[in-house]
Amino acid sequence: MDEQIICVDAKFTADQLAFWVHWGVTHPLQDVLYTVREIIAKNSEGNSGILLNEINNPKVPIAHPILGTTMIEPYWNVTRFATLGGTPLTMEMVKEWEREYQLTKNLNF
């Protein structure tokens, strides 16, 4: 997808930052432009998010209520981002971009 988004909330807890440093994870930075690489559908806890083209992280251990500990690439909540026009990003917007991207890709535009 080509739509640029901007990180408007790069405030993370000290525990999150320490965990990411330990595992070599890069997180989004405030006021930096990104593009969406992948949509992560809702997990068993109802969370969903996005992966960014500009950030590729290693898989890290995450506690899962059914699977125990599982390894996943950290993903980011869409509420941390906005469009370049300042509109808060929603999962519905990202899914629509994905549908448009797939349509264009399939039609070879």
VOKE-183030 format. One line per 8 residues: number of its first residue (from 1); their letters; for each residue x, y, z of C-alpha. Coordinates in steps of 0.02 Angstrom, whole numbers. Layout:
<recs>
NUM> A> X/Y/Z ~ ...
</recs>
This chain:
<recs>
1> MDEQIICV> 0/0/0 ~ 64/172/-41 ~ -35/280/80 ~ 79/374/196 ~ 33/390/378 ~ 116/485/519 ~ 150/426/695 ~ 57/540/816
9> DAKFTADQ> 81/438/975 ~ 252/364/1009 ~ 232/363/1197 ~ 273/191/1264 ~ 293/129/1442 ~ 464/100/1518 ~ 425/-86/1524 ~ 381/-90/1339
17> LAFWVHWG> 540/3/1292 ~ 649/-111/1400 ~ 570/-266/1323 ~ 599/-201/1147 ~ 780/-153/1183 ~ 810/-328/1251 ~ 740/-408/1092 ~ 810/-282/967
25> VTHPLQDV> 640/-211/919 ~ 624/-44/831 ~ 465/54/870 ~ 379/195/775 ~ 443/370/811 ~ 340/527/838 ~ 305/632/681 ~ 389/507/563
33> LYTVREII> 304/451/401 ~ 267/267/373 ~ 171/154/253 ~ 70/0/299 ~ 150/-168/258 ~ 20/-285/330 ~ -142/-286/428 ~ -146/-398/581
41> AKNSEGNS> -321/-465/610 ~ -396/-471/783 ~ -309/-595/896 ~ -391/-698/1033 ~ -390/-546/1147 ~ -477/-436/1017 ~ -322/-335/972 ~ -276/-292/793
49> GILLNEIN> -145/-181/716 ~ -26/-147/574 ~ 151/-185/523 ~ 250/-48/437 ~ 358/-58/280 ~ 492/48/362 ~ 507/-61/518 ~ 546/-246/509
57> NPKVPIAH> 570/-325/679 ~ 620/-496/741 ~ 488/-609/817 ~ 476/-593/1005 ~ 395/-703/1139 ~ 219/-648/1182 ~ 105/-731/1310 ~ -49/-804/1227
65> PILGTTMI> -200/-860/1330 ~ -223/-1021/1230 ~ -54/-1060/1150 ~ 55/-1010/1296 ~ 207/-914/1238 ~ 212/-884/1051 ~ 333/-790/940 ~ 265/-644/837
73> EPYWNVTR> 329/-485/757 ~ 269/-338/863 ~ 132/-239/777 ~ 66/-64/809 ~ -107/-1/855 ~ -183/105/717 ~ -232/236/846 ~ -47/284/855
81> FATLGGTP> -58/351/677 ~ -150/481/572 ~ -165/521/388 ~ -58/662/320 ~ -215/769/329 ~ -222/740/517 ~ -370/620/519 ~ -346/485/652
89> LTMEMVKE> -314/317/570 ~ -442/178/591 ~ -433/-6/550 ~ -576/19/426 ~ -473/148/330 ~ -324/30/322 ~ -433/-114/263 ~ -507/-5/126
97> WEREYQLT> -332/44/69 ~ -288/-141/65 ~ -443/-181/-41 ~ -401/-40/-163 ~ -219/-95/-171 ~ -268/-275/-209 ~ -392/-220/-343 ~ -262/-109/-427
105> KNLNF> -131/-247/-414 ~ -250/-375/-491 ~ -294/-257/-634 ~ -108/-221/-666 ~ -124/-31/-653
</recs>
